Amino acid sequence: MLKHLNNAPMSPTRMVILGAGGFLGRALKRDLAREGIETLALARDDLDLERPGAGRLVAQTIRPDDSVVLLSALTPDRGRDIATLMRNLTMVQNFCAAGPECAQVIYLSSDAVYPLSQAKISEVTCAAPDDLYGSMHKVREVMLQNTLKSPLAILRSSMLYGPDDTHNSYGPNRFRRQAVEEGQITLGGEGEETRDHVLVDDAAAVVRLCATHRSVGTLNIATGSSASFMDVARLVARQFDEPIEIKTSSRRSPISYRSFDTTACLHAFPTFHFTPLEKGLADVHIASLEPAGA
């Protein structure tokens, strides 16, 4: 659950984004610019948290009145093995070694910390990850909780989608690419699994709200409305003028269902509303058709 340290929302003096070159980082940078919030956006080329001495650079960069958003991570498309796990842990080890004392730290975790067998999830659900990626996020959470003196907010995001994602993760982003490149969408099994899909711009807005409220605690970023991958594929296919074939395949893993109780998010930010999936996918399709830089 989140607790707000600001009695009323107030823009931070400055927001520092570590991992600003990633999918969510770019969306957050755009969001903060629209809101007129001073931002220091640092991509990997600017500050590589894996490198020796990165902690010293963090300490030199972060000011006491900064709100820091920690997005830096190697995503599953970069590897799900032990070597990738250790690289991800090194990033947070170096960040913690800096011991930054600032107005707030916001860490972007993942709903992968929850077991796939858990059908209904809330902030009180036990975090018991099934794989190395989820374990990495849980360990990083504990590292931050046990070393930072600054107020800490942990945001566990469900699946993100948007027009410029490069991860090609299974779901809306991959389905749209398949439709464009192959004229078809291929599902795992019959696409029965259900997941909660969040427009990346909405996730960025939640991060900003946590900063303006100077929130502490844990919150899931989820819409509260889950859809099967078959339904998602049909919504993606509907955006195209030409017919898009939806193909099924032999199942390689057990069917799992996932949905979220979003009571905590509604309580924390009662005036914020997530974009419905159908509208979000339509908006993404339109944005993807626009020339780069438009």
C-alpha contacts under 8 A as a table, 3 or more apart, distances in Angstrom:
res1	aa1	res2	aa2	distance
1	M	123	E	6.30
1	M	217	G	5.53
1	M	218	T	5.01
1	M	219	L	5.71
1	M	264	A	6.21
2	L	153	A	7.57
2	L	215	S	6.04
2	L	216	V	5.45
2	L	217	G	4.54
2	L	218	T	5.66
2	L	219	L	6.29
2	L	264	A	7.60
2	L	268	A	6.61
3	K	215	S	5.42
3	K	216	V	5.30
3	K	217	G	6.30
3	K	268	A	7.77
4	H	7	N	6.97
4	H	213	H	5.40
4	H	214	R	5.73
4	H	215	S	4.28
4	H	216	V	6.42
5	L	213	H	6.45
5	L	214	R	5.32
5	L	215	S	5.85
5	L	216	V	7.40
6	N	9	P	6.17
6	N	10	M	7.18
6	N	212	T	7.62
6	N	213	H	5.05
6	N	214	R	5.71
6	N	215	S	7.63
7	N	213	H	7.49
8	A	213	H	6.75
9	P	209	L	7.89
9	P	212	T	4.95
9	P	213	H	4.79
10	M	212	T	4.81
10	M	213	H	6.50
11	S	37	I	6.59
11	S	211	A	7.33
11	S	212	T	4.92
12	P	15	M	6.53
12	P	37	I	7.29
12	P	65	D	7.67
12	P	66	D	6.96
12	P	67	S	6.44
12	P	211	A	6.64
12	P	212	T	6.11
13	T	37	I	7.77
13	T	38	E	6.93
13	T	65	D	6.25
13	T	66	D	6.29
13	T	67	S	7.78
14	R	37	I	6.85
14	R	38	E	4.96
14	R	39	T	5.56
14	R	40	L	7.30
14	R	65	D	7.17
14	R	66	D	5.09
14	R	67	S	6.30
15	M	37	I	7.40
15	M	38	E	6.32
15	M	39	T	4.75
15	M	40	L	6.17
15	M	66	D	5.70
15	M	67	S	4.80
15	M	68	V	5.77
15	M	69	V	7.31
16	V	39	T	5.82
16	V	40	L	4.70
16	V	41	A	5.91
16	V	42	L	7.38
16	V	62	I	7.58
16	V	66	D	6.70
16	V	67	S	6.19
16	V	68	V	4.70
16	V	69	V	6.09
17	I	20	A	5.47
17	I	25	G	7.06
17	I	29	K	7.99
17	I	39	T	7.45
17	I	40	L	6.26
17	I	41	A	4.82
17	I	42	L	5.82
17	I	68	V	6.06
17	I	69	V	4.88
17	I	70	L	6.38
17	I	71	L	7.18
18	L	41	A	6.73
18	L	42	L	5.23
18	L	43	A	6.40
18	L	44	R	7.98
18	L	47	L	7.72
18	L	68	V	7.46
18	L	69	V	6.11
18	L	70	L	5.10
18	L	71	L	5.68
18	L	72	S	5.80
19	G	22	G	6.00
19	G	25	G	6.06
19	G	41	A	7.80
19	G	42	L	6.12
19	G	43	A	4.91
19	G	44	R	6.27
19	G	70	L	6.78
19	G	71	L	4.87
19	G	72	S	4.20
19	G	73	A	7.43
20	A	24	L	7.63
20	A	25	G	4.02
20	A	26	R	5.79
20	A	28	L	7.97
20	A	29	K	7.19
20	A	41	A	5.35
20	A	42	L	5.32
20	A	43	A	4.71
20	A	44	R	7.85
20	A	71	L	7.29
20	A	72	S	7.87
21	G	25	G	5.71
21	G	26	R	5.92
21	G	42	L	7.38
21	G	43	A	4.70
21	G	44	R	6.99
22	G	25	G	4.93
22	G	26	R	6.03
22	G	43	A	7.75
22	G	71	L	7.98
23	F	26	R	5.62
23	F	27	A	6.65
23	F	164	D	7.04
23	F	165	D	5.58
23	F	166	T	7.36
23	F	200	V	7.87
24	L	27	A	5.07
24	L	28	L	6.02
24	L	71	L	7.86
24	L	200	V	6.24
24	L	201	D	7.94
24	L	203	A	7.64
24	L	204	A	6.69
25	G	28	L	5.09
25	G	29	K	6.13
25	G	71	L	6.93
26	R	29	K	5.11
26	R	30	R	6.39
27	A	30	R	5.21
27	A	31	D	6.21
27	A	200	V	6.67
27	A	201	D	5.84
27	A	204	A	6.09
28	L	31	D	4.95
28	L	32	L	6.12
28	L	201	D	7.32
28	L	204	A	4.67
28	L	205	A	7.34
28	L	207	V	7.73
28	L	208	R	7.77
29	K	32	L	5.32
29	K	33	A	6.20
29	K	39	T	7.46
29	K	41	A	7.00
30	R	33	A	5.15
30	R	34	R	6.30
31	D	34	R	5.24
31	D	35	E	6.43
31	D	201	D	7.46
31	D	204	A	6.65
31	D	205	A	6.81
31	D	208	R	7.93
32	L	35	E	5.02
32	L	36	G	6.14
32	L	37	I	5.28
32	L	38	E	7.51
32	L	39	T	7.14
32	L	208	R	7.25
33	A	36	G	5.01
33	A	37	I	6.06
33	A	38	E	7.53
33	A	39	T	7.70
34	R	37	I	7.84
42	L	45	D	7.76
42	L	46	D	5.42
42	L	47	L	6.27
43	A	46	D	5.28
43	A	47	L	6.36
43	A	48	D	7.68
44	R	47	L	5.22
44	R	48	D	4.71
44	R	49	L	7.56
44	R	72	S	7.96
45	D	48	D	6.28
47	L	54	A	7.07
47	L	57	L	7.46
47	L	58	V	7.99
48	D	51	R	5.79
48	D	54	A	6.57
49	L	54	A	5.24
49	L	55	G	7.44
49	L	72	S	7.69
49	L	90	T	7.56
49	L	91	M	4.68
49	L	92	V	7.49
49	L	94	N	6.36
49	L	95	F	7.01
50	E	54	A	6.94
50	E	87	R	6.76
50	E	88	N	7.89
50	E	90	T	5.90
50	E	91	M	4.93
50	E	94	N	7.31
51	R	54	A	5.54
52	P	55	G	7.76
52	P	94	N	7.88
53	G	56	R	5.36
53	G	57	L	6.74
53	G	94	N	7.75
54	A	57	L	5.12
54	A	58	V	6.26
54	A	94	N	6.04
54	A	95	F	7.36
55	G	58	V	5.01
55	G	59	A	6.21
55	G	94	N	4.79
55	G	95	F	5.36
55	G	96	C	7.40
55	G	97	A	5.67
55	G	98	A	4.44
56	R	59	A	5.12
56	R	60	Q	6.24
56	R	98	A	6.01
57	L	60	Q	5.04
57	L	61	T	6.08
58	V	61	T	5.11
58	V	62	I	6.06
58	V	95	F	6.78
58	V	98	A	6.17
58	V	100	P	7.41
59	A	62	I	5.73
59	A	98	A	5.25
59	A	99	G	7.27
59	A	100	P	5.90
62	I	66	D	6.47
62	I	68	V	7.89
62	I	100	P	6.84
62	I	102	C	7.24
63	R	66	D	5.37
63	R	101	E	7.85
63	R	102	C	6.29
64	P	101	E	5.90
64	P	102	C	4.12
64	P	103	A	6.13
65	D	102	C	5.48
65	D	103	A	4.97
66	D	102	C	5.50
66	D	103	A	5.45
66	D	104	Q	6.94
67	S	102	C	6.63
67	S	103	A	5.44
67	S	104	Q	4.71
67	S	105	V	5.89
67	S	106	I	7.57
67	S	211	A	6.64
68	V	102	C	7.70
68	V	104	Q	6.15
68	V	105	V	4.73
68	V	106	I	6.10
69	V	105	V	5.89
69	V	106	I	4.67
69	V	107	Y	6.01
69	V	108	L	7.59
70	L	105	V	7.22
70	L	106	I	6.08
70	L	107	Y	4.92
70	L	108	L	6.34
71	L	107	Y	6.62
71	L	108	L	5.62
72	S	91	M	7.49
73	A	88	N	5.83
73	A	91	M	7.69
74	L	77	D	7.99
74	L	78	R	6.01
74	L	79	G	7.65
74	L	84	T	7.10
74	L	87	R	7.92
74	L	88	N	6.32
75	T	78	R	5.61
75	T	79	G	7.15
75	T	167	H	7.66
76	P	79	G	5.10
76	P	80	R	5.48
76	P	133	Y	6.85
77	D	80	R	7.63
77	D	167	H	6.04
77	D	168	N	7.65
77	D	169	S	7.33
78	R	84	T	7.56
79	G	84	T	5.80
80	R	84	T	6.31
80	R	85	L	7.19
80	R	132	L	6.37
80	R	133	Y	6.11
81	D	84	T	5.49
81	D	85	L	6.37
81	D	132	L	6.91
82	I	85	L	4.87
82	I	86	M	6.19
82	I	132	L	7.15
83	A	86	M	5.23
83	A	87	R	6.33
84	T	87	R	5.07
84	T	88	N	6.25
85	L	88	N	5.25
85	L	89	L	6.30
85	L	132	L	6.59
85	L	133	Y	6.85
85	L	136	M	5.89
86	M	89	L	5.00
86	M	90	T	6.08
87	R	90	T	5.06
87	R	91	M	6.58
88	N	91	M	5.34
88	N	92	V	6.97
88	N	136	M	7.10
89	L	92	V	5.41
89	L	93	Q	6.04
89	L	136	M	6.86
89	L	139	V	7.79
89	L	140	R	6.49
90	T	93	Q	4.85
90	T	94	N	6.13
91	M	94	N	5.36
91	M	95	F	6.33
92	V	95	F	4.80
92	V	96	C	5.96
92	V	140	R	6.46
92	V	143	M	7.53
92	V	144	L	7.69
93	Q	96	C	5.20
93	Q	97	A	6.06
93	Q	143	M	7.60
94	N	97	A	4.96
94	N	98	A	6.56
95	F	98	A	5.42
95	F	99	G	7.12
95	F	100	P	7.80
96	C	99	G	5.17
96	C	100	P	7.33
96	C	143	M	7.62
96	C	144	L	6.75
96	C	147	T	6.40
96	C	148	L	6.80
99	G	147	T	7.43
99	G	148	L	6.38
99	G	149	K	7.73
100	P	148	L	7.36
100	P	149	K	7.94
100	P	150	S	7.48
101	E	148	L	7.57
101	E	149	K	6.30
101	E	150	S	5.35
102	C	105	V	7.39
102	C	150	S	5.70
103	A	150	S	6.41
103	A	151	P	6.82
103	A	214	R	7.83
104	Q	150	S	5.61
104	Q	151	P	4.81
104	Q	152	L	5.94
104	Q	153	A	7.72
104	Q	211	A	7.58
104	Q	214	R	6.61
105	V	150	S	6.61
105	V	151	P	6.19
105	V	152	L	4.90
105	V	153	A	6.33
106	I	152	L	5.88
106	I	153	A	4.74
106	I	154	I	5.99
106	I	155	L	7.33
106	I	207	V	7.61
106	I	210	C	7.83
106	I	211	A	7.76
107	Y	141	E	7.73
107	Y	152	L	7.49
107	Y	153	A	6.21
107	Y	154	I	4.94
107	Y	155	L	6.18
108	L	154	I	6.21
108	L	155	L	5.07
108	L	156	R	6.25
108	L	157	S	7.13
109	S	137	H	5.67
109	S	138	K	7.75
109	S	141	E	7.52
109	S	154	I	6.53
109	S	155	L	5.57
109	S	156	R	4.50
109	S	157	S	6.29
110	S	113	V	6.20
110	S	134	G	7.11
110	S	137	H	6.68
110	S	155	L	7.37
110	S	156	R	4.24
110	S	157	S	4.67
110	S	158	S	6.30
111	D	114	Y	5.73
111	D	134	G	7.66
111	D	156	R	5.18
111	D	157	S	5.49
111	D	158	S	5.26
111	D	220	N	7.37
112	A	115	P	7.00
112	A	116	L	7.87
112	A	129	P	6.22
112	A	130	D	7.81
112	A	133	Y	7.13
112	A	134	G	4.46
112	A	135	S	7.98
112	A	137	H	7.84
112	A	158	S	7.97
113	V	127	A	5.17
113	V	128	A	5.98
113	V	129	P	4.48
113	V	130	D	7.70
113	V	134	G	4.49
113	V	135	S	6.37
113	V	137	H	6.61
113	V	138	K	5.86
114	Y	118	Q	6.99
114	Y	121	I	7.89
114	Y	125	T	7.45
114	Y	126	C	6.83
114	Y	127	A	4.71
114	Y	128	A	5.35
114	Y	129	P	5.15
114	Y	130	D	7.62
114	Y	134	G	7.53
115	P	118	Q	5.53
115	P	127	A	7.10
115	P	128	A	5.52
115	P	129	P	4.96
115	P	130	D	5.47
116	L	119	A	7.34
116	L	129	P	7.96
116	L	130	D	7.02
116	L	256	S	6.38
116	L	257	Y	7.60
116	L	258	R	7.39
117	S	256	S	6.58
117	S	257	Y	7.68
118	Q	121	I	6.69
118	Q	257	Y	7.77
118	Q	258	R	6.81
119	A	256	S	7.57
119	A	257	Y	5.35
119	A	258	R	4.51
119	A	259	S	6.04
120	K	258	R	6.03
120	K	259	S	5.04
120	K	260	F	5.56
120	K	261	D	6.88
121	I	124	V	7.91
121	I	125	T	5.82
121	I	258	R	7.43
121	I	259	S	6.21
121	I	260	F	4.70
121	I	261	D	5.95
122	S	125	T	5.38
122	S	220	N	7.25
122	S	260	F	5.94
122	S	261	D	5.17
122	S	262	T	6.93
122	S	264	A	8.00
123	E	218	T	6.80
123	E	219	L	6.22
123	E	220	N	6.45
123	E	264	A	7.54
127	A	138	K	7.44
128	A	135	S	7.91
129	P	132	L	7.78
129	P	134	G	5.05
129	P	135	S	5.46
129	P	138	K	7.73
130	D	134	G	6.73
130	D	135	S	7.41
131	D	134	G	5.56
131	D	135	S	6.13
132	L	135	S	4.85
132	L	136	M	5.92
133	Y	136	M	5.12
133	Y	137	H	6.63
134	G	137	H	5.30
134	G	138	K	6.35
135	S	138	K	5.09
135	S	139	V	6.09
136	M	139	V	5.25
136	M	140	R	6.12
137	H	140	R	5.06
137	H	141	E	6.17
138	K	141	E	5.07
138	K	142	V	6.41
139	V	142	V	5.10
139	V	143	M	6.14
140	R	143	M	4.97
140	R	144	L	6.25
141	E	144	L	5.31
141	E	145	Q	6.13
141	E	154	I	7.27
142	V	145	Q	4.97
142	V	146	N	6.01
143	M	146	N	5.35
143	M	147	T	6.23
144	L	147	T	5.40
144	L	148	L	5.58
144	L	152	L	7.92
145	Q	148	L	6.10
145	Q	152	L	7.37
148	L	151	P	7.80
148	L	152	L	7.75
151	P	215	S	7.78
151	P	216	V	5.89
152	L	215	S	7.60
152	L	216	V	5.12
152	L	217	G	6.49
153	A	210	C	7.60
153	A	215	S	6.09
153	A	216	V	4.37
153	A	217	G	4.87
153	A	218	T	5.84
153	A	219	L	7.81
154	I	216	V	7.61
154	I	217	G	6.16
154	I	218	T	4.68
154	I	219	L	6.38
155	L	218	T	5.88
155	L	219	L	4.99
155	L	220	N	5.66
155	L	221	I	6.46
156	R	218	T	7.55
156	R	219	L	6.20
156	R	220	N	4.60
156	R	221	I	5.84
157	S	160	L	7.65
157	S	203	A	7.70
157	S	220	N	5.78
157	S	221	I	4.51
157	S	222	A	6.57
158	S	196	D	6.23
158	S	197	H	6.48
158	S	198	V	6.76
158	S	220	N	7.49
158	S	221	I	6.07
158	S	222	A	5.70
159	M	195	R	7.55
159	M	196	D	6.44
159	M	197	H	4.95
159	M	198	V	5.98
160	L	197	H	5.84
160	L	198	V	4.83
160	L	199	L	5.69
160	L	200	V	5.40
160	L	203	A	7.82
161	Y	165	D	6.98
161	Y	172	P	6.28
161	Y	173	N	5.92
161	Y	197	H	6.93
161	Y	198	V	6.26
161	Y	199	L	5.19
161	Y	200	V	5.65
162	G	165	D	5.97
162	G	173	N	6.90
162	G	199	L	5.98
162	G	200	V	5.65
162	G	201	D	7.78
162	G	281	L	7.99
162	G	284	V	5.80
163	P	173	N	7.60
163	P	284	V	5.11
163	P	285	H	7.16
163	P	287	A	6.33
163	P	288	S	5.43
164	D	288	S	7.69
165	D	168	N	7.05
165	D	173	N	6.85
168	N	173	N	5.98
168	N	174	R	4.92
169	S	173	N	6.61
169	S	174	R	5.88
170	Y	173	N	7.16
170	Y	174	R	5.58
170	Y	175	F	7.41
171	G	174	R	5.63
171	G	175	F	5.95
171	G	229	F	6.66
171	G	232	V	7.39
171	G	233	A	7.84
172	P	175	F	5.05
172	P	176	R	6.10
172	P	232	V	6.56
172	P	233	A	7.09
172	P	236	V	6.96
172	P	281	L	7.75
173	N	176	R	5.47
173	N	177	R	6.51
174	R	177	R	5.13
174	R	178	Q	6.16
175	F	178	Q	5.14
175	F	179	A	6.16
175	F	185	I	5.57
175	F	186	T	7.57
175	F	233	A	6.36
175	F	236	V	6.96
176	R	179	A	5.04
176	R	180	V	6.24
176	R	185	I	7.83
176	R	236	V	6.25
176	R	237	A	7.72
177	R	180	V	5.13
177	R	181	E	5.97
178	Q	181	E	5.18
178	Q	182	E	5.28
178	Q	183	G	6.57
178	Q	184	Q	5.94
178	Q	185	I	5.51
178	Q	186	T	7.77
179	A	182	E	5.54
179	A	183	G	4.42
179	A	184	Q	4.84
179	A	185	I	5.75
179	A	237	A	7.07
179	A	244	I	6.32
180	V	183	G	5.83
180	V	184	Q	7.99
182	E	185	I	7.78
183	G	243	P	7.69
183	G	244	I	5.36
183	G	245	E	6.69
184	Q	244	I	5.04
184	Q	245	E	4.48
184	Q	246	I	5.70
184	Q	247	K	7.12
185	I	233	A	6.92
185	I	244	I	7.17
185	I	245	E	6.23
185	I	246	I	4.79
185	I	247	K	6.01
186	T	246	I	6.02
186	T	247	K	4.74
186	T	248	T	5.84
186	T	249	S	7.23
187	L	190	E	6.38
187	L	191	G	5.53
187	L	229	F	7.45
187	L	230	M	7.33
187	L	246	I	7.38
187	L	247	K	6.11
187	L	248	T	4.93
187	L	249	S	6.27
188	G	191	G	5.72
188	G	248	T	6.31
188	G	249	S	5.58
188	G	250	S	6.89
188	G	251	R	5.92
188	G	252	R	7.53
189	G	192	E	7.39
189	G	248	T	5.48
189	G	249	S	4.75
189	G	250	S	5.13
189	G	251	R	4.26
189	G	252	R	7.53
190	E	230	M	6.90
190	E	248	T	5.27
190	E	249	S	6.89
190	E	251	R	7.82
191	G	228	S	6.33
191	G	229	F	4.75
191	G	230	M	4.58
191	G	248	T	7.33
192	E	228	S	5.50
192	E	229	F	6.33
192	E	230	M	6.46
192	E	255	I	6.89
193	E	228	S	5.22
193	E	229	F	6.12
193	E	255	I	5.74
193	E	256	S	5.36
193	E	257	Y	5.29
193	E	258	R	7.80
194	T	226	S	5.82
194	T	227	A	5.02
194	T	228	S	4.03
194	T	229	F	6.35
194	T	256	S	7.10
194	T	257	Y	4.82
194	T	258	R	5.63
194	T	259	S	7.39
195	R	226	S	5.03
195	R	227	A	5.68
195	R	228	S	6.40
195	R	229	F	7.52
195	R	257	Y	6.76
195	R	258	R	5.29
195	R	259	S	6.40
196	D	222	A	6.25
196	D	223	T	6.53
196	D	224	G	6.89
196	D	225	S	6.05
196	D	226	S	4.33
196	D	227	A	6.50
196	D	258	R	7.17
196	D	259	S	6.24
196	D	260	F	7.49
197	H	222	A	7.16
197	H	223	T	7.19
197	H	226	S	7.07
197	H	227	A	7.87
197	H	277	L	7.10
198	V	202	D	6.79
198	V	203	A	6.84
198	V	221	I	7.73
198	V	222	A	6.26
198	V	223	T	6.44
198	V	274	F	7.64
198	V	275	T	7.76
198	V	277	L	7.63
199	L	202	D	5.35
199	L	203	A	6.64
199	L	274	F	7.94
199	L	275	T	6.86
199	L	277	L	7.81
199	L	280	G	6.29
200	V	203	A	5.05
200	V	204	A	6.29
201	D	204	A	5.04
201	D	205	A	6.27
202	D	205	A	4.98
202	D	206	V	6.36
202	D	274	F	6.17
202	D	275	T	7.09
203	A	206	V	5.15
203	A	207	V	6.43
203	A	221	I	6.69
204	A	207	V	5.13
204	A	208	R	6.35
205	A	208	R	5.04
205	A	209	L	6.18
206	V	209	L	5.00
206	V	210	C	6.22
206	V	221	I	7.56
207	V	210	C	5.15
207	V	211	A	6.39
208	R	211	A	5.00
208	R	212	T	6.18
209	L	212	T	5.12
209	L	213	H	6.02
209	L	269	F	7.73
210	C	213	H	5.26
210	C	214	R	5.63
210	C	215	S	5.04
211	A	214	R	4.74
211	A	215	S	6.55
212	T	215	S	7.92
219	L	264	A	7.14
219	L	265	C	6.85
220	N	262	T	7.60
220	N	265	C	7.35
221	I	265	C	7.69
222	A	225	S	7.97
222	A	260	F	6.63
222	A	262	T	6.88
223	T	226	S	7.80
223	T	260	F	7.59
223	T	262	T	7.01
223	T	274	F	5.85
224	G	259	S	6.56
224	G	260	F	5.02
224	G	261	D	5.98
224	G	262	T	5.48
225	S	259	S	6.93
225	S	260	F	7.46
226	S	258	R	7.19
226	S	259	S	5.61
226	S	260	F	7.89
227	A	231	D	6.24
227	A	232	V	6.65
228	S	231	D	5.18
228	S	232	V	6.33
229	F	232	V	4.88
229	F	233	A	6.02
230	M	233	A	5.08
230	M	234	R	6.27
231	D	234	R	5.11
231	D	235	L	6.27
232	V	235	L	5.10
232	V	236	V	6.20
233	A	236	V	5.10
233	A	237	A	6.06
233	A	246	I	7.17
234	R	237	A	5.05
234	R	238	R	6.09
234	R	246	I	7.65
235	L	238	R	5.14
235	L	239	Q	6.96
235	L	278	E	6.58
235	L	281	L	7.32
236	V	239	Q	5.61
236	V	240	F	7.75
236	V	281	L	6.62
236	V	282	A	7.90
237	A	240	F	5.86
237	A	243	P	7.38
237	A	244	I	5.46
237	A	245	E	7.87
238	R	241	D	7.72
238	R	244	I	7.98
239	Q	282	A	6.51
239	Q	285	H	6.79
240	F	243	P	7.00
240	F	244	I	7.38
251	R	254	P	7.54
261	D	264	A	7.82
262	T	265	C	5.32
262	T	266	L	6.34
263	T	266	L	5.14
263	T	267	H	6.13
264	A	267	H	5.06
264	A	268	A	6.08
265	C	268	A	5.02
265	C	269	F	5.96
265	C	270	P	7.56
266	L	269	F	5.33
266	L	270	P	4.77
266	L	271	T	7.90
266	L	272	F	7.62
267	H	270	P	5.56
269	F	272	F	5.58
275	T	279	K	6.72
275	T	280	G	5.90
276	P	279	K	5.51
276	P	280	G	6.05
277	L	280	G	4.97
277	L	281	L	6.05
278	E	281	L	5.38
278	E	282	A	6.31
279	K	282	A	5.07
279	K	283	D	6.11
280	G	283	D	5.08
280	G	284	V	6.12
281	L	284	V	5.02
281	L	285	H	6.16
282	A	285	H	5.12
282	A	286	I	6.37
283	D	286	I	5.19
283	D	287	A	6.14
284	V	287	A	5.03
284	V	288	S	6.01
285	H	288	S	5.12
285	H	289	L	6.52
286	I	289	L	5.31
286	I	290	E	6.81
287	A	290	E	5.34
288	S	291	P	7.94
290	E	294	A	6.33
291	P	294	A	5.50
